[in-house]
């Protein structure tokens, strides 16, 4: 119970799961059948309907204003996911998502300053170290900035606003009530993607053309990602959203390690650049993120 009530520990577990899931997403996006972004994001939103399974576990309808914020946050969650996977599709897994790990916590903190009492969770040094790790990884690559940065910035702002909106909801109602309405909003957002005829054709056409094996692993990975996302939402209900978002850096450590292993052993799945200055910078970024986590765990008494 002590573990499940500690937002930092829950966030660490959540970002570890999501980091592994995102590497597999990158492998899936290499396949022509799963490269279709509207279909990829639609099914991500559609399976959020399973959030309604929590209805018997403490759901109480909040006030109209709180419900509206939670529902809007659910739709914003899908919009943020669109930019997130657009950035992932455009670049290497470790470099692209590390950039998001630098910008997203900063966006969350800036949006939180006028709206929340403790926007950095009371530990600005740990926050700064983890964010710096993301930016060091960002600077490690010779990126096509024009291609990647617009999606990264849009996704970071969307996630920052989403994180703060979630916290505002959880401060005014219990976690189950806020989460159920939020996931219902995400599901409705997915249904709205079926309105444009072109997207509708892409979504169902891609699903029909995808090999059964690809469909199976896609939905297995969506389940794993869903578990990680659920834990992120729960962590935000327990801790400062900017701090939870800063721990996003941990998922980039996981991505870095797994992408390096797959590049060496399964380059057909994921192949990235891990040589010279790039490797040194990614190791330095990883060290900053781990230092930030260590400082945070010591200050919060969360142990190892």
C-alpha positions, 0 to 999 in steps of 0.5 A: 500500500505504501508503494501504491500511494507514492506518486514517484514510485508509481511514475517510475513504474509507469514510465518504465512500461511505456518506454519498452512499449514505445520501442515496440511501437517504433518497430511496428511503425516500420511496417507499411501496414502499421505506418498509417498514423490515423489508424494507429491513433484511432485504435489507441483511443478506441480501446480507452473505452475499457476505462469504464470498467472502473465504474463500480470502483468508486465512481461518483459523478462530479460537478458539471465544471469538473466533468467538462474539464475531465472530458476535454482532457480526454480529447486533448489526450488523443490530440497529444498522442497524434503529435507524439506518434507523428514525431516518433514516426518522423525520427529515431525512437531514442532521439525523438522521444528524448526531445519530448522528454525535455520540452514536455516537463517544461511546458507542464511546469510553465502551465502549472505555475499560475494554476497549481500550488507546487508546480515543481513538486518541491524539488526543483533540482531533481526536476532540473536534472531530469529535464536536462537529461532529455535536452542533452539527448536532444543535442546529441543528434544532427536532427532534421529540426524542421521535420521533427520539432513542430510535432514535438512542440505541439505534443509537448504543449498538449501533454503539458496542458493535459497533465495540469488539467488532470491534476485540477480534476483530481484535486476536485474529485476522486481518481476513479471518477476523473479517470473514467470521464477522461477515458470516455472523452478519449473514446469520443475523440476516437469516434470523431476521427471516423467523421472525415471520409478519408480518415475512415478509409485509412483506418479500416483499410489499414486494419483489413490489410494488416497481417494477423500477426501485426494486429495481434502484437499491436493490440498486445502493445496497446494493452501494455501502453494502456497499463503504463498510461493508467499508472501515469494518470494515477501518479499525477493524482498523487504528485505534482504533474511537472515532477511526474512528467520529468520522470518521463526521462526514465522512459528514454533511458529504457528506450536508449538501452532497448534501442541499442540492444535491438540495433545490435541484435535485431536491426530489422526491427529497430536500427539507430545511430550509436557511435562516437559523440552520439553514444557519449551524449546519450550516456551523459543524458542517461546519467543526468536522468538517473542522478535526478531520480536518485536525488528525488528518491532520497528527498522523498524517502522512496529508497532504491 
